[in-house]
Amino acid sequence: MYHTFSTLYLVPAIYIIESTGILNAFATRFFGKNMVVLYSEIFDLLEEEREDELLFVLAHEFAHLKRRHVLVHLLLLPAMFIPFLGEAYLRACEYTCDRYAAFYVGSLDTAKEALSILAIGKKLSSKMNKEAYVQQISEESGFFAWLSEKLSSHPDLPKRINSLDNWANPTQYSLIREKKTRIILGVSASLVILSILGTLLVKGIPTIITFFEDPYLYDDSEYYYEEDVLEYPPIIQAYMDDDMVLFQQLVEEGTAIDEKDMDGYTALHYAVTWEDLETAEYLIQSGADVNTLDNWGSTPLMNAVYNQASVEMVTLLLEYGADKTIMDSEGKTAYDYAVDNRDAELRNILK
C-alpha cells in the first residue's frame, strides 16, 4: 500500500497564469473548491528540467490546503486585525508548509534551491552563496528591517532557509537571531516619539497617530521556529505503516478504535480517504463510530464524498448508519459536497 501525497486527498485544481516575470504561487479556496495558482515563470521550471524545485513549490501550496490554512484564515479573520498577531500566525504557516514540502521532495538541497529561486531568480539561484545569504539575518538587521518582517505575512527568505537547515540538522545548524541592540533602540525611539505626539494630541494639535502594541508582546520568534513532532495513535500509526498484523492485533486487543490524531481523524477517516473498502468495513464491524467527527466537523461519509470516493464506499457507510444530514464547520452536508463535485450518482444516493 503506497500512501502518496496525491492519494491521501483529492488533488486540487491547478491553474497557470501569465506572470510577466513574477515568481509566485498561492493556494486558495473558491466556492468550496480548493485550487492552486502557479505563475507561468514558476511553471517554466518544468521546461528547464528543474521538476524537483517545481514540486517543492506545489507541495508547499498543497500543504496550505492540507492544513486548511485558507479556511482557518477566515475563522481567525477578526484576530488578523490585531497588530503583529495575525502576521505572526501567517508566518508560522509558511514555516510549516516549507517543512511539509521539504519532506515530500526528500531533498533539503532542492528545498533550499527552490527558496533561492524565489529570492534571486532562476538564472542566478544555483550560483548564490546560500550560507552568506543566511548570514544576512544577523548582519543586516535593525529596527526597520525587524518591523518590516513583523508586518509581513511571510518570513524573510534567509530565515526560511535557516529554519529548514535547523529542522533537518539541528546539531549542525543553529537558528540565527537578529542583533537586538538596534531593534531595541529603534523601538525605544519610536515609543518616545509616539509619547510626544500623544501629548500634542491631548493638547488639541491635529495629529494623525498610528498606535502599535508592544512588539515584544507578540514575539513569535520561539513559536514559529518550534514545531511539535507529529505523533499518531498506535492504531493509526500501524495502519499508516501498512502493518496490518499489528493493526488487527491492536483492534482485537481492544485498543481505542476511535482514537483521533491531531486533526481529529480516526483510523476509519483514513481508511475511507484512502479508498480502503475492506479495512473500512472491518473497522466498522469492530465497533468504529461511522459518524465520528474530525476537527472540522467532517464525518467519514463527508470525506468520502469530498474526495470523490467510489459508490461502493459511500454505500457501505450508509448501510452501516452514516448520517447524511450532519453538517460540518462550513455548514455543508455530504450531499452538498456531491453537488460541488458535480457527481450526479452520489447526489442521487445522498438525497
Sequence and secondary structure as in RCSB ss.txt:
>XXXX:A:sequence
MYHTFSTLYLVPAIYIIESTGILNAFATRFFGKNMVVLYSEIFDLLEEEREDELLFVLAHEFAHLKRRHVLVHLL
LLPAMFIPFLGEAYLRACEYTCDRYAAFYVGSLDTAKEALSILAIGKKLSSKMNKEAYVQQISEESGFFAWLSEK
LSSHPDLPKRINSLDNWANPTQYSLIREKKTRIILGVSASLVILSILGTLLVKGIPTIITFFEDPYLYDDSEYYY
EEDVLEYPPIIQAYMDDDMVLFQQLVEEGTAIDEKDMDGYTALHYAVTWEDLETAEYLIQSGADVNTLDNWGSTP
LMNAVYNQASVEMVTLLLEYGADKTIMDSEGKTAYDYAVDNRDAELRNILK
>XXXX:A:secstr
    HHHHS   EEEEE  TT   EEEEEETTEEEEEEEHHHHGGGTTT HHHHHHHHHHHHHHHHTTHHHHHHH
TGGGGGSTTHHHHHHHHHHHHHHHHHHHHHT HHHHHHHHHHHHH TTTGGGS HHHHHHHHHHS  HHHHHHHH
T SS  HHHHHHHHHHHH TTT       HHHHHHHHHHHHHHHHHHHHHHHTT          GGGG  TTGGG
        HHHHHHHTT HHHHHHHHHTT  TT   TTS  HHHHHHHTT HHHHHHHHHTT  TT   TTS  H
HHHHHHTT  HHHHHHHHHTT  TT   TTS  HHHHHHHTT HHHHHHH 
